[in-house]
Amino acid sequence: MVFQHNEQGDKLGEKAVTELIYFVLRYYLPPMIANSSPVLIKGNIPVDKNKTWRDGRRLLGPNKTVEGLITGILSSFIAASCINMVIEAGFSYILLATLAGIAALMGDLAGAFTKRRMDIPPGGHLPVVDQLGFAVAATALYYLLGVEEVVSNPVLVLDTLTLIFVLHVSTNYLAYLLGLKTSKF
């Protein structure tokens, strides 16, 4: 069978890829940066203040620090500000994207809490939650706030979550190889 070149199909494919890239950069890059930047700083103040839950295990564990949260929030704000210089959406965009970064960090903390309840140690692996908890939390914020471009594009959201999953696995493995993380996941 011979495949014929279809210029119209190529243009539709290019448009879909361009739309996905724009969507990811606008709505998910600040949360992705918020979620990944805490690994760059060695914090000393645990978010859970070393407190334990009813099960006797730490609420979150030693890897979740105040310094990491602050780094994530600031990184999200900086990313949103830089993106805003290109897309010129205004301060409301910077606020929304920074809030999405905070939501991503809260999603990561929720994942850590869940892992401790399941007796998974800090750095231990919980598939899907580790890769997508932060992004699902950011998506939930967008839905709660009724962000039209997100709410009206469920296919783009699913494509984005798939892309984030692949990127998360890849970048975590790279961070492990560089000695920035002690776990491949």
MODELLER restraints for C-alpha pairs under 7 A, 6 or more apart:
rsr = mdl.restraints
at = mdl.atoms
rsr.add(forms.Gaussian(group=physical.xy_distance, feature=features.Distance(at['CA:20:A'], at['CA:156:A']), mean=6.47, stdev=0.5))
rsr.add(forms.Gaussian(group=physical.xy_distance, feature=features.Distance(at['CA:24:A'], at['CA:160:A']), mean=6.33, stdev=0.5))
rsr.add(forms.Gaussian(group=physical.xy_distance, feature=features.Distance(at['CA:27:A'], at['CA:97:A']), mean=6.71, stdev=0.5))
rsr.add(forms.Gaussian(group=physical.xy_distance, feature=features.Distance(at['CA:30:A'], at['CA:76:A']), mean=4.63, stdev=0.5))
rsr.add(forms.Gaussian(group=physical.xy_distance, feature=features.Distance(at['CA:30:A'], at['CA:79:A']), mean=5.47, stdev=0.5))
rsr.add(forms.Gaussian(group=physical.xy_distance, feature=features.Distance(at['CA:30:A'], at['CA:80:A']), mean=5.87, stdev=0.5))
rsr.add(forms.Gaussian(group=physical.xy_distance, feature=features.Distance(at['CA:30:A'], at['CA:97:A']), mean=6.02, stdev=0.5))
rsr.add(forms.Gaussian(group=physical.xy_distance, feature=features.Distance(at['CA:30:A'], at['CA:98:A']), mean=6.86, stdev=0.5))
rsr.add(forms.Gaussian(group=physical.xy_distance, feature=features.Distance(at['CA:30:A'], at['CA:101:A']), mean=5.71, stdev=0.5))
rsr.add(forms.Gaussian(group=physical.xy_distance, feature=features.Distance(at['CA:31:A'], at['CA:76:A']), mean=6.31, stdev=0.5))
rsr.add(forms.Gaussian(group=physical.xy_distance, feature=features.Distance(at['CA:31:A'], at['CA:100:A']), mean=5.68, stdev=0.5))
rsr.add(forms.Gaussian(group=physical.xy_distance, feature=features.Distance(at['CA:31:A'], at['CA:101:A']), mean=3.93, stdev=0.5))
rsr.add(forms.Gaussian(group=physical.xy_distance, feature=features.Distance(at['CA:31:A'], at['CA:104:A']), mean=5.47, stdev=0.5))
rsr.add(forms.Gaussian(group=physical.xy_distance, feature=features.Distance(at['CA:31:A'], at['CA:138:A']), mean=6.78, stdev=0.5))
rsr.add(forms.Gaussian(group=physical.xy_distance, feature=features.Distance(at['CA:33:A'], at['CA:75:A']), mean=6.37, stdev=0.5))
rsr.add(forms.Gaussian(group=physical.xy_distance, feature=features.Distance(at['CA:33:A'], at['CA:76:A']), mean=6.01, stdev=0.5))
rsr.add(forms.Gaussian(group=physical.xy_distance, feature=features.Distance(at['CA:34:A'], at['CA:72:A']), mean=3.98, stdev=0.5))
rsr.add(forms.Gaussian(group=physical.xy_distance, feature=features.Distance(at['CA:34:A'], at['CA:73:A']), mean=5.96, stdev=0.5))
rsr.add(forms.Gaussian(group=physical.xy_distance, feature=features.Distance(at['CA:34:A'], at['CA:75:A']), mean=5.66, stdev=0.5))
rsr.add(forms.Gaussian(group=physical.xy_distance, feature=features.Distance(at['CA:34:A'], at['CA:76:A']), mean=4.93, stdev=0.5))
rsr.add(forms.Gaussian(group=physical.xy_distance, feature=features.Distance(at['CA:34:A'], at['CA:101:A']), mean=5.21, stdev=0.5))
rsr.add(forms.Gaussian(group=physical.xy_distance, feature=features.Distance(at['CA:34:A'], at['CA:104:A']), mean=6.99, stdev=0.5))
rsr.add(forms.Gaussian(group=physical.xy_distance, feature=features.Distance(at['CA:34:A'], at['CA:105:A']), mean=6.72, stdev=0.5))
rsr.add(forms.Gaussian(group=physical.xy_distance, feature=features.Distance(at['CA:35:A'], at['CA:72:A']), mean=6.22, stdev=0.5))
rsr.add(forms.Gaussian(group=physical.xy_distance, feature=features.Distance(at['CA:35:A'], at['CA:104:A']), mean=6.22, stdev=0.5))
rsr.add(forms.Gaussian(group=physical.xy_distance, feature=features.Distance(at['CA:35:A'], at['CA:105:A']), mean=5.79, stdev=0.5))
rsr.add(forms.Gaussian(group=physical.xy_distance, feature=features.Distance(at['CA:35:A'], at['CA:134:A']), mean=6.78, stdev=0.5))
rsr.add(forms.Gaussian(group=physical.xy_distance, feature=features.Distance(at['CA:37:A'], at['CA:71:A']), mean=6.50, stdev=0.5))
rsr.add(forms.Gaussian(group=physical.xy_distance, feature=features.Distance(at['CA:37:A'], at['CA:72:A']), mean=5.56, stdev=0.5))
rsr.add(forms.Gaussian(group=physical.xy_distance, feature=features.Distance(at['CA:37:A'], at['CA:75:A']), mean=6.87, stdev=0.5))
rsr.add(forms.Gaussian(group=physical.xy_distance, feature=features.Distance(at['CA:38:A'], at['CA:68:A']), mean=4.19, stdev=0.5))
rsr.add(forms.Gaussian(group=physical.xy_distance, feature=features.Distance(at['CA:38:A'], at['CA:69:A']), mean=6.66, stdev=0.5))
rsr.add(forms.Gaussian(group=physical.xy_distance, feature=features.Distance(at['CA:38:A'], at['CA:71:A']), mean=5.73, stdev=0.5))
rsr.add(forms.Gaussian(group=physical.xy_distance, feature=features.Distance(at['CA:38:A'], at['CA:72:A']), mean=5.66, stdev=0.5))
rsr.add(forms.Gaussian(group=physical.xy_distance, feature=features.Distance(at['CA:39:A'], at['CA:180:A']), mean=6.88, stdev=0.5))
rsr.add(forms.Gaussian(group=physical.xy_distance, feature=features.Distance(at['CA:41:A'], at['CA:68:A']), mean=6.48, stdev=0.5))
rsr.add(forms.Gaussian(group=physical.xy_distance, feature=features.Distance(at['CA:43:A'], at['CA:65:A']), mean=5.47, stdev=0.5))
rsr.add(forms.Gaussian(group=physical.xy_distance, feature=features.Distance(at['CA:43:A'], at['CA:66:A']), mean=6.95, stdev=0.5))
rsr.add(forms.Gaussian(group=physical.xy_distance, feature=features.Distance(at['CA:43:A'], at['CA:67:A']), mean=5.10, stdev=0.5))
rsr.add(forms.Gaussian(group=physical.xy_distance, feature=features.Distance(at['CA:43:A'], at['CA:68:A']), mean=6.18, stdev=0.5))
rsr.add(forms.Gaussian(group=physical.xy_distance, feature=features.Distance(at['CA:44:A'], at['CA:65:A']), mean=6.54, stdev=0.5))
rsr.add(forms.Gaussian(group=physical.xy_distance, feature=features.Distance(at['CA:45:A'], at['CA:65:A']), mean=5.30, stdev=0.5))
rsr.add(forms.Gaussian(group=physical.xy_distance, feature=features.Distance(at['CA:45:A'], at['CA:66:A']), mean=5.57, stdev=0.5))
rsr.add(forms.Gaussian(group=physical.xy_distance, feature=features.Distance(at['CA:45:A'], at['CA:67:A']), mean=6.89, stdev=0.5))
rsr.add(forms.Gaussian(group=physical.xy_distance, feature=features.Distance(at['CA:46:A'], at['CA:62:A']), mean=5.83, stdev=0.5))
rsr.add(forms.Gaussian(group=physical.xy_distance, feature=features.Distance(at['CA:46:A'], at['CA:64:A']), mean=5.85, stdev=0.5))
rsr.add(forms.Gaussian(group=physical.xy_distance, feature=features.Distance(at['CA:46:A'], at['CA:65:A']), mean=4.22, stdev=0.5))
rsr.add(forms.Gaussian(group=physical.xy_distance, feature=features.Distance(at['CA:46:A'], at['CA:66:A']), mean=6.01, stdev=0.5))
rsr.add(forms.Gaussian(group=physical.xy_distance, feature=features.Distance(at['CA:47:A'], at['CA:64:A']), mean=5.83, stdev=0.5))
rsr.add(forms.Gaussian(group=physical.xy_distance, feature=features.Distance(at['CA:47:A'], at['CA:65:A']), mean=4.86, stdev=0.5))
rsr.add(forms.Gaussian(group=physical.xy_distance, feature=features.Distance(at['CA:47:A'], at['CA:66:A']), mean=5.25, stdev=0.5))
rsr.add(forms.Gaussian(group=physical.xy_distance, feature=features.Distance(at['CA:48:A'], at['CA:59:A']), mean=5.98, stdev=0.5))
rsr.add(forms.Gaussian(group=physical.xy_distance, feature=features.Distance(at['CA:48:A'], at['CA:60:A']), mean=6.03, stdev=0.5))
rsr.add(forms.Gaussian(group=physical.xy_distance, feature=features.Distance(at['CA:50:A'], at['CA:58:A']), mean=6.37, stdev=0.5))
rsr.add(forms.Gaussian(group=physical.xy_distance, feature=features.Distance(at['CA:51:A'], at['CA:58:A']), mean=5.74, stdev=0.5))
rsr.add(forms.Gaussian(group=physical.xy_distance, feature=features.Distance(at['CA:51:A'], at['CA:59:A']), mean=6.13, stdev=0.5))
rsr.add(forms.Gaussian(group=physical.xy_distance, feature=features.Distance(at['CA:52:A'], at['CA:58:A']), mean=4.11, stdev=0.5))
rsr.add(forms.Gaussian(group=physical.xy_distance, feature=features.Distance(at['CA:52:A'], at['CA:59:A']), mean=5.17, stdev=0.5))
rsr.add(forms.Gaussian(group=physical.xy_distance, feature=features.Distance(at['CA:53:A'], at['CA:59:A']), mean=5.58, stdev=0.5))
rsr.add(forms.Gaussian(group=physical.xy_distance, feature=features.Distance(at['CA:57:A'], at['CA:116:A']), mean=6.66, stdev=0.5))
rsr.add(forms.Gaussian(group=physical.xy_distance, feature=features.Distance(at['CA:58:A'], at['CA:116:A']), mean=6.86, stdev=0.5))
rsr.add(forms.Gaussian(group=physical.xy_distance, feature=features.Distance(at['CA:59:A'], at['CA:113:A']), mean=5.75, stdev=0.5))
rsr.add(forms.Gaussian(group=physical.xy_distance, feature=features.Distance(at['CA:59:A'], at['CA:116:A']), mean=6.78, stdev=0.5))
rsr.add(forms.Gaussian(group=physical.xy_distance, feature=features.Distance(at['CA:60:A'], at['CA:109:A']), mean=6.94, stdev=0.5))
rsr.add(forms.Gaussian(group=physical.xy_distance, feature=features.Distance(at['CA:60:A'], at['CA:112:A']), mean=5.37, stdev=0.5))
rsr.add(forms.Gaussian(group=physical.xy_distance, feature=features.Distance(at['CA:60:A'], at['CA:113:A']), mean=5.00, stdev=0.5))
rsr.add(forms.Gaussian(group=physical.xy_distance, feature=features.Distance(at['CA:60:A'], at['CA:116:A']), mean=6.49, stdev=0.5))
rsr.add(forms.Gaussian(group=physical.xy_distance, feature=features.Distance(at['CA:61:A'], at['CA:122:A']), mean=6.14, stdev=0.5))
rsr.add(forms.Gaussian(group=physical.xy_distance, feature=features.Distance(at['CA:63:A'], at['CA:122:A']), mean=6.70, stdev=0.5))
rsr.add(forms.Gaussian(group=physical.xy_distance, feature=features.Distance(at['CA:73:A'], at['CA:98:A']), mean=6.81, stdev=0.5))
rsr.add(forms.Gaussian(group=physical.xy_distance, feature=features.Distance(at['CA:73:A'], at['CA:101:A']), mean=6.28, stdev=0.5))
rsr.add(forms.Gaussian(group=physical.xy_distance, feature=features.Distance(at['CA:73:A'], at['CA:102:A']), mean=6.02, stdev=0.5))
rsr.add(forms.Gaussian(group=physical.xy_distance, feature=features.Distance(at['CA:76:A'], at['CA:98:A']), mean=5.30, stdev=0.5))
rsr.add(forms.Gaussian(group=physical.xy_distance, feature=features.Distance(at['CA:76:A'], at['CA:101:A']), mean=5.36, stdev=0.5))
rsr.add(forms.Gaussian(group=physical.xy_distance, feature=features.Distance(at['CA:77:A'], at['CA:94:A']), mean=6.73, stdev=0.5))
rsr.add(forms.Gaussian(group=physical.xy_distance, feature=features.Distance(at['CA:77:A'], at['CA:98:A']), mean=5.03, stdev=0.5))
rsr.add(forms.Gaussian(group=physical.xy_distance, feature=features.Distance(at['CA:80:A'], at['CA:94:A']), mean=5.09, stdev=0.5))
rsr.add(forms.Gaussian(group=physical.xy_distance, feature=features.Distance(at['CA:80:A'], at['CA:97:A']), mean=5.76, stdev=0.5))
rsr.add(forms.Gaussian(group=physical.xy_distance, feature=features.Distance(at['CA:80:A'], at['CA:98:A']), mean=6.58, stdev=0.5))
rsr.add(forms.Gaussian(group=physical.xy_distance, feature=features.Distance(at['CA:81:A'], at['CA:94:A']), mean=5.85, stdev=0.5))
rsr.add(forms.Gaussian(group=physical.xy_distance, feature=features.Distance(at['CA:84:A'], at['CA:90:A']), mean=6.62, stdev=0.5))
rsr.add(forms.Gaussian(group=physical.xy_distance, feature=features.Distance(at['CA:84:A'], at['CA:94:A']), mean=6.80, stdev=0.5))
rsr.add(forms.Gaussian(group=physical.xy_distance, feature=features.Distance(at['CA:100:A'], at['CA:138:A']), mean=4.89, stdev=0.5))
rsr.add(forms.Gaussian(group=physical.xy_distance, feature=features.Distance(at['CA:100:A'], at['CA:141:A']), mean=6.61, stdev=0.5))
rsr.add(forms.Gaussian(group=physical.xy_distance, feature=features.Distance(at['CA:101:A'], at['CA:138:A']), mean=6.99, stdev=0.5))
rsr.add(forms.Gaussian(group=physical.xy_distance, feature=features.Distance(at['CA:103:A'], at['CA:137:A']), mean=5.55, stdev=0.5))
rsr.add(forms.Gaussian(group=physical.xy_distance, feature=features.Distance(at['CA:103:A'], at['CA:138:A']), mean=5.19, stdev=0.5))
rsr.add(forms.Gaussian(group=physical.xy_distance, feature=features.Distance(at['CA:103:A'], at['CA:141:A']), mean=6.78, stdev=0.5))
rsr.add(forms.Gaussian(group=physical.xy_distance, feature=features.Distance(at['CA:104:A'], at['CA:134:A']), mean=4.00, stdev=0.5))
rsr.add(forms.Gaussian(group=physical.xy_distance, feature=features.Distance(at['CA:104:A'], at['CA:135:A']), mean=5.98, stdev=0.5))
rsr.add(forms.Gaussian(group=physical.xy_distance, feature=features.Distance(at['CA:104:A'], at['CA:137:A']), mean=5.43, stdev=0.5))
rsr.add(forms.Gaussian(group=physical.xy_distance, feature=features.Distance(at['CA:104:A'], at['CA:138:A']), mean=5.18, stdev=0.5))
rsr.add(forms.Gaussian(group=physical.xy_distance, feature=features.Distance(at['CA:105:A'], at['CA:134:A']), mean=6.25, stdev=0.5))
rsr.add(forms.Gaussian(group=physical.xy_distance, feature=features.Distance(at['CA:107:A'], at['CA:133:A']), mean=5.26, stdev=0.5))
rsr.add(forms.Gaussian(group=physical.xy_distance, feature=features.Distance(at['CA:107:A'], at['CA:134:A']), mean=4.48, stdev=0.5))
rsr.add(forms.Gaussian(group=physical.xy_distance, feature=features.Distance(at['CA:107:A'], at['CA:137:A']), mean=5.05, stdev=0.5))
rsr.add(forms.Gaussian(group=physical.xy_distance, feature=features.Distance(at['CA:108:A'], at['CA:133:A']), mean=5.89, stdev=0.5))
rsr.add(forms.Gaussian(group=physical.xy_distance, feature=features.Distance(at['CA:108:A'], at['CA:134:A']), mean=5.16, stdev=0.5))
rsr.add(forms.Gaussian(group=physical.xy_distance, feature=features.Distance(at['CA:111:A'], at['CA:129:A']), mean=6.17, stdev=0.5))
rsr.add(forms.Gaussian(group=physical.xy_distance, feature=features.Distance(at['CA:111:A'], at['CA:130:A']), mean=6.92, stdev=0.5))
rsr.add(forms.Gaussian(group=physical.xy_distance, feature=features.Distance(at['CA:111:A'], at['CA:133:A']), mean=6.39, stdev=0.5))
rsr.add(forms.Gaussian(group=physical.xy_distance, feature=features.Distance(at['CA:123:A'], at['CA:183:A']), mean=5.78, stdev=0.5))
rsr.add(forms.Gaussian(group=physical.xy_distance, feature=features.Distance(at['CA:125:A'], at['CA:185:A']), mean=6.22, stdev=0.5))
rsr.add(forms.Gaussian(group=physical.xy_distance, feature=features.Distance(at['CA:131:A'], at['CA:165:A']), mean=5.49, stdev=0.5))
rsr.add(forms.Gaussian(group=physical.xy_distance, feature=features.Distance(at['CA:131:A'], at['CA:168:A']), mean=5.79, stdev=0.5))
rsr.add(forms.Gaussian(group=physical.xy_distance, feature=features.Distance(at['CA:131:A'], at['CA:169:A']), mean=6.89, stdev=0.5))
rsr.add(forms.Gaussian(group=physical.xy_distance, feature=features.Distance(at['CA:132:A'], at['CA:165:A']), mean=6.31, stdev=0.5))
rsr.add(forms.Gaussian(group=physical.xy_distance, feature=features.Distance(at['CA:142:A'], at['CA:150:A']), mean=6.69, stdev=0.5))
rsr.add(forms.Gaussian(group=physical.xy_distance, feature=features.Distance(at['CA:143:A'], at['CA:151:A']), mean=5.89, stdev=0.5))
rsr.add(forms.Gaussian(group=physical.xy_distance, feature=features.Distance(at['CA:150:A'], at['CA:157:A']), mean=6.86, stdev=0.5))
rsr.add(forms.Gaussian(group=physical.xy_distance, feature=features.Distance(at['CA:169:A'], at['CA:185:A']), mean=6.45, stdev=0.5))
rsr.add(forms.Gaussian(group=physical.xy_distance, feature=features.Distance(at['CA:172:A'], at['CA:184:A']), mean=6.03, stdev=0.5))
rsr.add(forms.Gaussian(group=physical.xy_distance, feature=features.Distance(at['CA:172:A'], at['CA:185:A']), mean=5.71, stdev=0.5))
rsr.add(forms.Gaussian(group=physical.xy_distance, feature=features.Distance(at['CA:173:A'], at['CA:184:A']), mean=4.85, stdev=0.5))
rsr.add(forms.Gaussian(group=physical.xy_distance, feature=features.Distance(at['CA:173:A'], at['CA:185:A']), mean=6.48, stdev=0.5))
rsr.add(forms.Gaussian(group=physical.xy_distance, feature=features.Distance(at['CA:175:A'], at['CA:181:A']), mean=5.62, stdev=0.5))
rsr.add(forms.Gaussian(group=physical.xy_distance, feature=features.Distance(at['CA:176:A'], at['CA:182:A']), mean=5.95, stdev=0.5))
rsr.add(forms.Gaussian(group=physical.xy_distance, feature=features.Distance(at['CA:176:A'], at['CA:183:A']), mean=6.10, stdev=0.5))
rsr.add(forms.Gaussian(group=physical.xy_distance, feature=features.Distance(at['CA:176:A'], at['CA:184:A']), mean=5.39, stdev=0.5))
